[in-house]
Amino acid sequence: MSTSKPRVAIIGYPNVGKSTLYNRITGTRDAVVAPESGVTRDRKEGEAEWNGRAFTVVDTGGIDLQSDEALGEDVRRQAQTAVTEASVAVFLVDGKAGVAPQDHEIAGLLRKSGLPVVLAVNKQDVRSAQANLNEFWELGLGEPVGISAEHGLGVGDLLDEIVKRLPEDQQAAEDEAPIRVAIVGRPNVGKSSIANALLGDQRTIVSSIPGTTRDAIDTLFEFDGTPMILVDTAGLRRPGKRTTTDVEYYSALRALKALERSDVALVVVDAAEGLVDLDLQIAYEAQRAKCATAILFNKWDISTLDLDMATARVGAKVQMKPRWITVSAVTGRGIDRILPLARELHGLYSSRIPTAELNRWLEDVRLRRPPAAKGGKSIKTFYVVQYDTSPPRFKVMVNSRALVNKSFAYYLENRLREDYQMWGIPLVIDFEGKEERYS
């Protein structure tokens, strides 16, 4: 992992408002917030800036040293890793509850770490929390900063204290924006296992319990000199199968939002179970989000999937006909092919075809199949130009837009994809009629 920005980890007991504070500092709603405890499990990272200093904020799961719940030890390990990697820790406590024994335990761990710590006492919008503020001096972490993460009270003062403790600014200018790669799929198909295998780190919690990942987890890293952000997402169920809980609803919403802000989507399929309709729907959602897309058939070590039949089904459902590779997060098969494929897809996604070359291609297409007639009139194509990238966008000048039907539009798109090997690349083709251009 490589990033030049200092990291600020938000640490605390479960359900003290860490995700609410994360959303407040980053100015987003990226972290799932719900009344029940233990919602956040993995480390979630976001960007923030205050008084000209940019830094990365890390939301963590609650540290409960006495918990014996499922995944409890994994959540603690993720939080402790966040502390190890951070430049500053924000220890968030519940002002309404007052000083609790677990606060002393966590404070002891933070003191041993040697990390600069800002003690933030949350829920100061409540009178009882205001009365308890000075009690938190006993934790031995300096002056407590009273805040309300929900209402924004005192958060500016907290950010002032954070910035004071950041290391000297050695931030290097970024020459290129990182490629955003989202890993999406149904619950329990191996998304987090693949993410961890790609990163060479237990970055997200892996469990046989479906729904373990709840947030969209962004990780910035570098692959062969190329900066990338890998986004591990919550599993997507059919809308009718989702529970009505806030956690599952917002987890699904964030997974779909992660697609919208990504360049490349890797749709993970459980090859041991076979290709199901929901896998195809998720690939279609990636196409709708205008992501360059590939399919990863995971668990290939225990699969009997018919690849020819699966490929035909994908091609019939998803217009951009994404490529696929077979992988196994358990054995490591094919894992080394994933990031090169993602980078190749991004190269096509952000490429531009010269206008002269495009028009030679258009002439060849005309010779291969003259446009069909409609109502006694034939479509005439005059000119094509690519006017944008990411995704590639083209404009085709025709004699009359009214003559362009879906069949002709798909034919042109398929020839463009086939001749330039743009499998899995969303293509946008606009048609402009002569009568519109000169009206």
N, C-alpha and C positions, 0 to 999 in steps of 0.2 A: 504494500500500500504506500502511496506517495501523495502527499499534499503539503503545500507550503503554508497553509493557514493554521494558526494555533487552534487547539480544540478545548472546548468548555463542556465538561460533563455535568449533567444534573443528576444528583444522587439523593436518595432518601428512602424512607420506609414506604411500603405500598399505600397508594390512595391518598397521598399528601398533596397532589396537584402537579406532579412533574410534567406530564404531557400537556397540561393546560399552560404551564409556564413556557414549555418548548414552543408551543404554537404562538404564544404572545411574543416571545423574543424573535422568532423567525418571521413573524407576520403572516403565518400560514394557518391552515387547519389540517396539516398533514398527519399529525399524530392522533390516533383514535382516543377519544375521551369518553368515559362512561362511569356511572356511579360505583359499580362494583370494583373491588380491588383486583390487582393482578392482570389488568388488561394489557399493559405494555410488557413484552417479554424480551424482544431483541433490542439491540442498540439501534436507534434511529438517528440519522444525521441530517442537519439542515444548515443553510448559510444565514449569517446575520452580520449586521454592521452597526457600529455605534461610535459616534465622534470620529469618524474617519478610519476606524480600525475594523477590518473584516476578520471574522473567525467562524469556526464550525461549531455548532451546538449539537451535543449528543444527548438524546433522551434515553433513559435506561429503565429497566424493570425495577420494581421495588426490592430493596435488600431487607429480607427478613431472615435473620440468622437462626431463628428457632423453627422456621417453617419446614414441614415434612410433606408438603403438597407435591403432586406430580409436576415436574419441570422446575421445582423450586431451586434446586442446586444449579441447574443450567442458567436460570435467570440471574442468580447471584454471581455466577462466573462471568456472564456477559457484562454485568455492572462493574465488577472488579477489573475486567479488561479495559473498560471505558476509562476507569481511573488511571490505570497504568499508561494509557496512551494520551491522557489529557495534559494540558498546560495549567488549567485552573479547574477546580471543582466547585460547583454550587451545591451546598448541602441544604436541601429544602425540608423544612419541618412544618408540622401542623400546629398553628398557633392556638386553634380552638381546643385541641387536646392537651396542650401544655407539654412540659418535658416528660418524656416517657423513657423507660429503661432501654428500649431499642435505640433511642436517639444517642444515648451514651455509648452504646456498642459501636454504632456507625461512626460517631465522632472519634472514637479511639482508633478505628481503622484508618480514618482520614489523617489523623495526626501522625500515625506511623508511616504513612505514604510519603510524607514530606512535601506534599503538593500544596500550593497556595489555595486556601479555601475561603469562600464567601458563605456565611451563614444567613440564609433567607427564611424568615418566619412568615408563612403563608396564612391566608384567610383573615387579613387585617381589616376587612370590611365588616367583620363581626366584633361587637364590643368585648366579648370575653377574650378573643384573641389579642386585642389591644392590651388588655389588662395583664396577659401572660407574657408579653414581649420580653421584659427584662429578665424573666426566669431563665432564658436561654443563654445568658452569660455563663452559666455553670458548665456548659459543654466545653468551655476552654478554647473556643474557636474565634474569639474576638467579638466585636460589636455585632449584634444581630440586626439585620436589615428587614424592617417590616414591609410586607408586600401583600397585594391581592392579585394573584395570577389571573383570576377570572375577570376582574374589573380593571386591571392595569395599574392599580394604586402602588406607588413606590417602585415600579419596575425600572424607571429611568435611573433612580438612585442605585438600584442593584446593578444595572449595566455600567454605571460609573465605576463601581467597585470592581467589577469583573475586568474592565479595560485597564484599570490601574495595575492589576496583577498579571496581565498578559506579558509574555516575553517581548524583547525588542523586536520591532517590525522588520523581519527579513523576508517578507513576502515577495516572491518573484513574479514578474508579469507573465501571464499565461499566453503562450503564442497561439494556441489553438483550443477551441472549446472541446471538452471531452465528449466522446460518443456515449450516448445514453442507451443502455441495453437493458430491457425489461424481461424478466423471466416470469411467464404467466402459465396458468393451467388450472386444472381441477385440484381439489384438496388431496394431499397425500400422494401426489404423483412423483415427488422427488425434487421439487424446485429448490428448496433450501439445501439439499444434499449436493445438487449440481452447483449452486452458488458457492458453497464452501469449498468444493473441489476446484472450482476455477480460481478462487482467491487463495487457496492453500492455507485456509484458516477457518476455525469454527466460528464464522462471522454471525451466523444465525442458528437458532436452536432447531435441532432436527429431532423429531419424535414420530412414533407411529400413530399418535393421537391426531386425527384430522383437525385442521384449523389452528395448528400451533402458531403459525405466522399470522399476525393480525394487521400490522402496518406494512406499508411499502418501504422496504429498507434500502436506502441508497448507500453505496460504498464506492468511494473514489479510489482508483488504482491506476497503474500504468502497465500496459502490455506491449512489450517490444518497442518502447519509445512512444506509444500511442496512449494518451490519457483516455480513460473510460470511466463511466459510472455504471455499476451493476446494480439493478433494482430488483430485489427479491420481493415478490408480492404475495398477498393472501390468496388462498385457493378460491376459485369462482365456482359457485353452484348455479343451477338454474334458478331464476327469480322465484319460481313457485316452490322451490325446495329450501330457500333461505329462511332462517328463523326471523322472527320479528324483533330480535334483540338489536339494540343500537350497535353493539360491537360487530356483529356479523354484517349488518347493513352497511356500516361505514367502512369496514374492511373491504367489502366488495367494491364500494364506491371508489376507494383509494386505489384499488388494483386497476380499475378502468381509467382513472385519472392518470395513473402511472403510464399507461399506454399512450395517452394523449400527449404526454410531455417527453416521450422516448423517440429515438431514431430507429432503433431495431427492437423487434419483439422475438423472443425465443419461446415458442409454445411447447411446453413439456407434455408429452403423452405417456401414460403408463402402458408400455408395450405388452406387459404381462396380462393386462386386462383387455387389450385391444383398443382400436380406435372407436370411440363412441361419438354420438351426435354432439355432446357438449364440447368435446375437443374441437370439432369443426366449427361450432358456434364461437368459441374463443378465438380461433384463427380468423374467423370472419370479423370479430370485434377488432382484432389487430389491423385488419385491412381497412376497416372504417376509420380507425384512428390514424391512418396514413403512415403506418410503420413498415419499414422493410422487415420481412418476416421469414423465419425458418422454423421447422418443426424438429424437435428432439424426441426421438423414440427412446425413452429411458427404460431401464430394467431389461435391456436387451439380452442379458445373460440368462434370463428365465422366460424369454418370450418365444411364442410360436406364431407371431403375427405374419400374415401374408402381405409383404410390402407392395407388391404390384396392385393388389386390390385396395390397400390403404391409400396409395398414391392416386389411384383413379378417383377415389371418394373425395380426397382433398381437392383435386383439380376441378371436380364437378361443383364443389361448394364454394371454393375460394378463388375468385377471378384471377388473382395475381399468381396462382399456382406456386406456392412457396417450396423451396428446396427442403430436404430433410436429411438428417444423419442419425445413425443408431449409436446410442451411448449407454453406459452403465456407470452411475455414480459410485456404485459399490466396488466394481472391479477396476474402474478407471478407463474402461474402453471408450474411445472416441472423445474423451474430455478435451484432449489437446487440439481437437479440430474445431471446437466451438468458437473460441475467440477469433481465430483467423477467418472463420466464416462470417462472424459478426462484422469484422472490419472490412471484409470484401463486400458484404451487402451494403455497408455504409458508404463505401467508395462508389458503388453504382447509384445509391440513393442520392448522393450529393454531386454526381457527375453531370457534365454538360456536353451535349453532342453539337459539334459545329453546324451552323445553319446550312452551309454548302453540302456537307455530308448528308444531312437530314433530307434535303431536297433531291439528292441523287437517290436516296432510299425511297422517297415518295414516288419518284418516277418509276422505279423498279416495281413497287407495289401496284401501280397502275397497269403496268405491262402484265403482271402475273394474274390480276383479276380486275378487269374493268368494272367500275362501280355499277351496281344494279339500277334499273330504272324504277321510278315511282310515279304513277299517274302519267306515263308517257314521257317523263323527263328523267334525265340521268344526273347523278351527282358528278360534279366536276371539281377535282381538287387542284388548287393553283399553287399553294405555297404552305410550308410548315416551318415553324420556328419554336425553339425551346426558350421560354421566357423566365423560368425559375427552376430551382433545384430543391431537394429535401422536402417533399418528394419532387421528382421531375415533372414539370408542367409544360405542356405543348399547346400551341394554337395552330389550327389548320384552317386556311382560307378556302371556302367552297363557294360554288355559284349560288346556292340557296340553303340556308340552315334548315328550312322546312323539309328538305329532301333527305336529311340525315336521320336514319333510323337506328335503333339499338343494335341491329345485326351488323350494320356497316361500322358503327363506332367500336363494337367489340372486335370486329375483324381487324381494324386498323391497330387497336391496342395489342391484340395478340401477335400481330406481325412485328410490331415494334419490340415487344417483349422477347419474342423468339429470335429476331435478328440481332439484338444487342444483349442477349442472355440476361435479361432483367427479370429472372424468375424470383418471385417473392418481393418485387419492388412495386409499390403502388404508383401507377401512372395516371396523371390527370390530363385529359385531352379536351380542349375547348374548340368548338367549331364556330367560325364567324362567316356569315353569309356576305356575299358581295353587296347585296342590297342594304345590309346593316352598315357596312363599312363606308359606303358612299352616300348614305341618306342624309 
